[in-house]
């Protein structure tokens, strides 16, 4: 015998549409949450990268100051080291 459907009971098609709508809404919400989390993580990564950049700049200035001081205090030794490093680099590159 065929089962009769009453007006109070939703049909299978109606329930399927409702579930599909719920799933779609959940997916939209998950996408929104994913975007928010991504923005937060990107902001944090930018902050960390900025901090490392500033630390790198500070170290570079410190190294530059040290090199300038060394060259001023020992110009002949600095020149000899520069010539030696240039000759070594030239030798290594010419062997290719």
C-alpha positions as CSV (number, residue, x, y, z in Angstrom):
1,X,0.0,0.0,0.0
2,X,1.2,3.5,-0.7
3,X,2.0,5.7,2.2
4,X,0.0,8.9,2.3
5,X,1.6,12.2,3.1
6,X,-0.3,14.6,5.4
7,X,-0.1,18.3,5.0
8,X,1.7,18.7,8.4
9,X,4.5,16.4,7.4
10,X,7.2,17.9,5.0
11,X,8.0,15.8,2.0
12,X,11.4,14.3,1.4
13,X,12.2,17.0,-1.3
14,X,11.3,19.8,1.2
15,X,13.5,18.3,3.9
16,X,16.3,17.8,1.4
17,X,16.1,21.5,0.3
18,X,16.1,22.6,3.9
19,X,19.2,20.5,4.7
20,X,20.9,21.7,1.5
21,X,20.2,25.3,2.6
22,X,21.6,24.7,6.0
23,X,24.8,23.1,4.6
24,X,25.2,26.0,2.2
25,X,24.8,28.5,5.1
26,X,27.3,26.5,7.2
27,X,29.8,26.6,4.3
28,X,29.4,30.3,3.9
29,X,30.0,30.8,7.6
30,X,33.0,28.5,7.5
31,X,34.4,30.6,4.6
32,X,33.8,33.8,6.6
33,X,35.6,32.4,9.6
34,X,38.4,31.2,7.5
35,X,38.9,34.6,6.0
36,X,38.9,36.2,9.5
37,X,41.5,33.7,10.8
38,X,43.6,34.2,7.7
39,X,43.6,38.0,8.2
40,X,44.5,37.6,11.9
41,X,47.4,35.2,11.0
42,X,48.6,37.5,8.2
43,X,48.5,40.5,10.5
44,X,50.6,38.6,13.1
45,X,53.1,37.5,10.4
46,X,53.5,41.1,9.3
47,X,54.2,42.2,12.9
48,X,56.8,39.4,13.4
49,X,58.4,40.2,10.0
50,X,58.5,43.9,10.9
51,X,60.2,43.1,14.2
52,X,62.8,40.9,12.5
53,X,63.4,43.6,9.8
54,X,64.0,46.2,12.5
55,X,66.4,43.9,14.3
56,X,68.2,43.2,11.1
57,X,68.6,46.9,10.3
58,X,69.9,47.5,13.8
59,X,72.5,44.7,13.4
60,X,73.5,45.9,10.0
61,X,74.1,49.4,11.3
62,X,76.2,47.9,14.1
63,X,78.3,45.8,11.7
64,X,78.7,48.8,9.4
65,X,79.9,50.9,12.3
66,X,82.4,48.1,13.4
67,X,83.8,47.8,9.9
68,X,84.2,51.6,9.5
69,X,85.9,51.8,12.9
70,X,88.2,48.9,12.0
71,X,89.1,50.3,8.6
72,X,89.9,53.7,10.2
73,X,92.1,52.2,12.9
74,X,93.9,49.8,10.6
75,X,93.8,51.0,7.0
76,X,96.8,49.1,5.6
77,X,95.6,45.7,7.1
78,X,92.1,46.4,5.8
79,X,93.4,47.1,2.3
80,X,95.5,43.9,2.4
81,X,92.5,41.8,3.5
82,X,90.4,43.4,0.8
83,X,93.0,42.6,-1.9
84,X,93.4,39.0,-0.6
85,X,89.6,38.5,-0.6
86,X,89.3,39.9,-4.1
87,X,92.1,37.7,-5.4
88,X,90.6,34.6,-3.8
89,X,87.2,35.4,-5.2
90,X,88.7,36.1,-8.6
91,X,90.6,32.8,-8.6
92,X,87.5,30.8,-7.6
93,X,85.3,32.5,-10.2
94,X,87.9,32.0,-13.0
95,X,88.0,28.2,-12.4
96,X,84.4,27.8,-13.8
